[in-house]
Amino acid sequence: MKSLTEPLGRALIQMADETGRMIALFSETILLCRHVLHQFHRTAIQLVRVGPESLPIAGMMALFTGIVLAMHSGYALREYGSEAMLSTIVALSMVKEMGPVLTGMLVAGRMGAAFAAEIGTMRVNEEIDALETLGINPVRYLCVPRLTACIVMVPALVVFAEIIGILGGLIVASAYFDIPADSYFDSVFRSVDVEDVAEGLVKALVFGMLIATISCYRGLQTRGGARGVGEAITRCVVQCFVWIFVSNYFVTRFFVTG
């Protein structure tokens, strides 16, 4: 009888032990899922801030940029009887240069400054020190959602700005130079190829990474109370502008010579 109960007892103990381990694993998995969902929630907030909340000002900026660009180009081309080239100039300028650079500067001035101010204020108020005391990585908690938002939304904003800028050029082409809409768009589609679009999107991606990195770094390095926060914002915006122009050169050089 004893020989029968001992294996049964060991099997029950082993089953109970494995059940406990599975429950612990399940609990740990649930906690991890909660963390991932919480991280996703923070990222979603930043996505909305960088993207949809920037659409009105990005659209207005791109619209009048396209209008002014078309007006200058149209009157210059009229002297040579080449108004038909107007749509090509507007489209290529917006897709390859004006759209990415102006949108990058807009995001740097709007969201880069906000990121630096938020993280800098947390630094001077010792909130980041509190996060570290609790074992929370401030880079993962604060910087990763902002970096993700910029990487995703800056290219989307650039595409939006390019389309609005080209439509702004259409307004001038139709109103001042009697260019029909179908001819305008036909010239746009013939002049802009995949490589041109890729150049603009690569620039947007690089700009987004730079803006998020610089703004978060400046925020984390903030010292000295309110004055330090102001200095961090100023340095953040200036550095973002400088690096946008520098990286724009290198990306352009890569596509032109590569």
N, C-alpha and C positions, 0 to 999 in steps of 0.2 A: 504493500500500500504506500509505504514511504517513497519507494522508487518511482511511483506514479505521480505523487503530489509535488515532488521536488522539481521536475522539469516543468510542470504546470505553473508552479510558483515563479520559477525563473522567467518563464515566458510572459506571465502577467506583469512581472516587474519590468521586464524589457519593454513590453508594450506600453506601460504607463510612462516609462522614461522617454520613449520615442514620442508618445503623445504630447508630453510636456515640452519637448524640444520643438515639435511641430507648432504647438500653440505659441511658443516664444518666437519662432520664425514668422508665423502669421502676424503676430503683434508688431514685430519689427518692420515687416513689409507694409502694414497699414500705416505705421508712423512715417515710413519713407514716402509712401504715396501722399500722405498729408503734406509732407515737406515739398514734394514735387509740385503738388497743386498750389501750395502757398507761393512757391517760387514762380509758377506760371501766372498766378494772380498778380504778383508784383510786376512781372514782365508785361502782362496785358495792360496794366495801368500806364507803363512807360510807352508802350506801343501806341496807345491812344494819344498820349501827350505829344509824341514826336510826329505822328502821322496825321490823323484826322483833325486834330486841333490846329495844325499848321496849314491845312488846306486853303482857308480863305486868303491869308496873306501871301502864300506861295502862288495862288492863282492870280491875284492882283498884280504881284510883282512880274510874273511871267507874261501876263496879258499886255501890260504896258511896255515891257521889254521888247516883245514881238512887234508891237505897234511902232515904237520908235525905231527899232532896227529896220523894219520894212520901209518906213518913211525915208530914212537917210539913204538906204540902199536904192530905193525906187527912184528918187530924184537924181542920184548920181548915175544910175543906169540909163535914165531917160536921155541924158546928153549923148549917149552912144547908141540909142535906139535898141537897148537890150533889156527892156522891162520884163521880158519873159524869164530872165534869170532871177527875178526877185524871189520867187518861191524857193528856189534852190539855195540861195544865200541865207534866207531866214531859217529854212529847215536845218541845214548843216550847222549853222551857227548855234541854234538852240539845242540840237541833239548832241553835238560834240563839245561845246564850250559853255555857252551862256547858261543853259539849263543846269548842268551839274555844278558849275562854280557859284552861280548866284544862289541856288538852293542850298549848297553847302554853307555859304556865308550866312544865309537866313537861319539855318538850323544851329549854326555855331553861335550866332548872336542871341537867338531865342532860347534854345534848349541847352546849349553848352554852358551859357551863363547860369541858367537855372540849376543844372546839375552841380556845378561848382559851388553855387550858393547854398544849396540844400546840404550837400555833404560837408562843406566847410562849416556851416552852422552846427551840424552834428558833431564835428570835430572839436570846435571851441567850447561847446556845451558838454563835452566829455561823454556824449552818447555813444560814440564809436568805441571808446574805452570800455563802456558798459557792455557793449556787444561782445568785445573780446573777452571780458571777464566771464560772460555767460557761455563762452566757447563757440560763439557764432563768428564765422569768418566774414569780416566787413566787405571784402572784395566780392565774395560770392553773393552776399546779401544785398549790397548796394550797387556794385559796379556791373555785375553780369547782366541784370535786367536792363540797365541803361545801354550797355554795349549791344545787346541783342536787339533792342528797339531801334537803335541807330542803324545797325547793319541791315535790318529788314525794311525800315520805313524811309530812310534817305533815298535809296534807289526808287522806291515807289513814288516818293514826292518828286523826284527828278523826272520820271516818266510823265507824271501829271503836268509838271511845269513845261515840259517840252511840247506836249499836245496843246496846252493853252497858249503858249508862245506862238506856235505855228498858226493857230486860229486867229490870234491877234494880227499876224502878218496878213492873213486872208482879208481881214476887215479893211486894212489899208490898200491891199491889192485891188479889191473890188471897188472901194470908194474913190480912190485917187488915180488909179492906173487902168481901170476898166478891164481887169483880168478876171475872167469867169472862174467860179469856184471849181468846176470840173477840170479846167486847165491847170489851175493852181495845184490841186491835189494830185493830178496826174504827174506834174513835174516833181512834186515832193516825193512821191513813191518811186519815181525813176532815179532820183538823185541820192536818196538815202538808202544805204544797203545795211546788211547785218553787221558788218565791221564797224560802221559809224555808230550804230545803236550800242554795240558791245563796248566801244570806247567810252561812251557816256555813262553806261552802267558800271563799268569798272571804276571810273572816277568817283561815281556816287558811293560805291562800296568802300573805296579807300577813304573818302572824306568822312563817311559815317564812322568808320573805325577810329580815325584820328580824333574826331570831335569827342566821341565818348571817352576815349583813353585820356586825352588831355584834360577834359573837364573833371573826370573822376580823380585823376592824379592831383590836379590843383586843389580839389576839394579835400582830399586826404592829407595834403601837405599844409593845410591852413593852420596858422598860428596867430595869436594876438587879438582875439576878440573881434568886434565888429569891423575894426579897421582891417584886420587880416582877411576877413571875408571879402571886403571890397577889393583889396589887392588881389585876392585869388581870382575873383571874377574878371578883373581887368586883364590879368596875365593870361587867363584861360582864353578869352576872346581874341586877344592879340596873337597868341600862339596858334590858335586854330586858324585864323586868317592867314598867317605866314605859312603854316604847313599845308594849307589848302593850295596856295599858289605854288609852293615848291613841289608838292606831289603832283599837281596838275601838269607841271613841266615834264616830270619823269614819265608819267603815264602817256602823255602826248608823244613824247620822244619814242617810247616803246612802240606805239601803234604806227607812227610815221616811218620809223626806220626798221622796225622788226617785221 
